[in-house]
Amino acid sequence: MAQVHDLGLIGIPEEILFKTEPLTENEWEMIRQHPERGYRLAIASSSTELIEIADLILKHHERWDGTGYPLGLKGEDIPLECRIFALADAYDSITSPKPYRLGLSKAKALAELQKNAGSQFDPALVETLIELLRPARFKARG
C-alpha cells in the first residue's frame, strides 16, 4: 500500500504537488479528491493486488476523530491497516527533510505524533509505536 496509496495524485499538476507556499482552497480541494480518484483507478485496473487494496487507498486520509477525508470515518470504523499506515506515513514525513524544512529528530517526531493521538491518530497505535521505538528497547536486544 505504501507505494500506491497516493495513486490518485496522478493528474494533479506538479506545481501544486511540489508547491512550497500554502495551497489555495481550490488546490486543497484537488488534493482532497485524490483518495477517491485512486480508489476508482484501483478498481478499474486489471491488477488483482490494486483491486484488493482499493478500499484502503480510499480511506488512507481518514482521521481518528472523524475529521479526515473523503468519508469522515471515525475511530475503529477506519480500517486498522489505514490507521497503521497513517501513523507510519506521518512519522516518515515528519522525519524526512523537505525543500522547505529539515526533518525532525525521532524524539520530536514521536512527540508530535503523541500530541495528535486521539485526534489524527489512533492513540493505542501511537503508544505502541512509541514503545517500539523507545531507545531502551534497542539496547536490550543487543
BELURWO-V621879 format. One record per pair of residues at least 4 apart in sequence whose ideal C-beta (glycine too) atoms are under 7 Angstrom apart, sorted by the first residue. I is the first residue (numbers start at 1). J is the second residue. If there is no record, write none. Layout:
i	j
I	J
I	J
//
This chain:
i	j
1	5
1	53
1	56
1	81
1	85
4	50
4	57
5	57
5	60
5	85
6	34
6	38
7	38
7	41
7	42
7	57
8	34
8	35
8	36
8	37
8	38
8	41
9	17
9	34
12	16
12	17
12	30
12	31
12	34
14	18
15	19
16	23
16	27
16	30
19	23
20	99
20	100
23	27
23	28
23	31
25	29
26	30
27	31
28	32
29	33
32	69
32	70
33	37
34	38
35	39
35	57
35	58
35	60
35	61
35	69
35	70
36	40
36	58
36	70
37	41
38	42
38	57
39	43
39	54
39	57
39	58
40	44
41	45
42	50
42	51
42	53
42	54
42	57
43	51
43	54
45	50
45	51
47	51
48	52
49	53
50	54
53	57
54	58
55	59
56	60
56	79
56	81
56	82
59	71
59	73
59	78
59	79
59	82
60	82
60	85
60	86
61	68
61	69
62	68
62	71
62	73
62	78
62	82
63	67
63	68
63	119
63	120
64	75
64	118
64	119
64	120
64	121
64	122
65	74
65	119
66	72
66	73
66	74
68	72
68	73
73	77
73	78
78	82
78	83
80	84
81	85
82	86
83	87
83	122
83	125
84	88
84	125
85	89
86	90
86	121
87	91
87	113
87	121
87	125
87	126
87	129
88	92
89	93
90	94
90	113
91	95
91	109
91	113
92	96
94	104
94	109
94	112
95	103
95	104
95	106
95	109
96	103
97	102
97	103
104	108
104	109
104	112
105	109
106	110
106	133
107	111
108	112
109	113
110	114
110	130
110	133
111	115
112	116
113	117
113	121
113	126
113	129
114	126
114	130
116	120
116	121
117	121
117	123
117	126
118	123
121	125
121	126
122	126
123	127
124	128
125	129
126	130
127	131
128	132
129	133
130	134
132	137
135	139
136	140
//
